[in-house]
Amino acid sequence: MLAGLVLATSLGSANAQDLGLTETEQAWIKEHPVVRVHNETNWPPYNFNVDGEPTGFSIDYMRLLAAQAGLDVEFVSGPSWNEFLDMMRSGDLDVMLNIVDTPVRREYLLFTTPYAITSPVQRADKPSHLPIEEDLYSDSLVQEILRSMIRVAHTACDWPDR
């Protein structure tokens, strides 16, 4: 339901009725005036937390969408990524920001059209600090995450409609 809400939201609208939402969507908003949204502690510039205050591009965007729809937002900070996913499955969380659309996640989540596309970037102060290909395939967690991000980026480039 919220996926349709986010897609239907446009800048400059005064309230949920002005957004062109269906009666069902408007009723959902009346029944659920507060949405619980995940807030990561360290995913700048999109979703992070400074001195207990949710901050970032995605946080600002969520606040804007909620205001346009007449919703209040309760940001939830602290759980791990997997705990957030479990909260989405159980209904204890309504919105998860900055999440990659995968077939497995589509089994229990609805996705909106992306509002931002990111690409992983590695910064090296000296050319000698750039990873070589075999480094990318070692067993360290950081490298596994990087490999995962690279696969997602390549998939998006190779199959943009998927």
N, C-alpha and C positions, 0 to 999 in steps of 0.2 A: 504494500500500500504506500509506504513512504517513498519507494522508488518513483512511483507515478507523481507523487507530490513534488519531489525534487526536480523531476523533468519538467513539470508544469510551471515551476516558479520562474518568474521573470522580474527583472529590476523595475522598480517604480510602482509596483502594485500596492494597493493600500491594505488589502486583507485577503483571506482565503477565497471569498466569494468572487473577488475581482480577478483571480488567477485562472478562472475557467475550469476549476476542479469539479468533478462529478459530485452528485449528492452523497454518494457513498464515501468519497474522499473527504468531503466537508464534515460528514458525520464522524469519520475516524478522528479528525482533528478535534472535534468537540469532546469526544470520548477519551482522547489521549492528548491533553493540552501540554504535557511535558514529555519531551523525548530524551532518552538517555543515550549519550553519544560518547564514544571512546576517545580518550585523550592520551596520547603517548607522552612519555617523559622526555624523549630525546630523538626527534625526527625533524630537525630544522631544515628548511624554513617552513615546512608544511604543518607539522603537528608536534608540539612540544610543550613543556611546562616550565614556567619561570616563577620561582617563589610561590608555588601553589596555584598559579594562574594559567589556565590553558591559553596557548599562544600559537600563532602561525597562520599561514595562508588558508589552510583547510578549516581551521577553527573560525577565522573571520568569515569565510564563505558559508559555513554552517550557520553561524549566527545571523548572517544576512538572510539566508533562505528561511530560517525559522521565523525571523521577524516578519518577513513578507507573508508567511503563511499563518501568522498569529499563534505560533508555538513558542513555548519556553524550552530552553535547553539545559539539561543537567549533564555536565561533563563528568565522566568517570575516569579517574587517573589511578595508576598503580598496578593493575593486573598485567601479567605477561601477555604476549601476543596470543599464545594458545589459550590462555584464560579468557581473553576477549572473545576469541572464536567460540569457546564453550558458552559464554554469556549470550552470544548471538543465537546459538542453537537452542538454548533454554528459554529465550525470550526475556532475559534479564537486561539486555542491551538492545536498543532500537536501531542504532546507526553505527557503522564502522567506517571510518574515513581511510583513505590512502590504502586501499586493498586491491590487489590484482584479481581480476575476474578469471576464475579457472572452472573447468567442468565440475570438479569435486565441490567447490564452494557454491556453485549454482544449485546444488542439491538442497541447500538450506538458506541461501541468501538471494536477494534480488539486487541487481546492479543497475545503476544509472549510467548514462553516457558520461565518460570521463570528462572532468573539468580541467584536468592537467595531465600531461604526458611527461614523464621524467625519463631520463637516461642515466645510467650509472656512469660516474666519472671518477677516475683515479688521478690524484694529484701527486706528482713526484717533484721534489726540489732539485734533483739531479737525474739525468738520464739513467744513471746506474741504479736508481731506485725503482725503475719501472719493472713490473713483474715479467718474467719470461713465461712462455706458455706452460712449461712443466710446473712452475710455481702455482699456476691457476688450478692444477689438478692434484694438488697435495691434499692431505686429510684435514687441514685446519678448518675450523668453523668459519672464520672470516672468508677464506678462499671459497668455501662451499657456498656461502651466501653470494659472493661475487659471481661465481659460475651460474648460480640460479638467476641472478639479475640479468646476466648476459644472455642466457637462454630466453628469458622473457622478452628482452629487447630485440633479439633476433627474430623471435616468433612474431612480434608486433610488426617488424619490418617486412618479413616474408609473407605474412598472412594478415594484412591490416583489417580485413573484414571479420576476423574470428575473434 
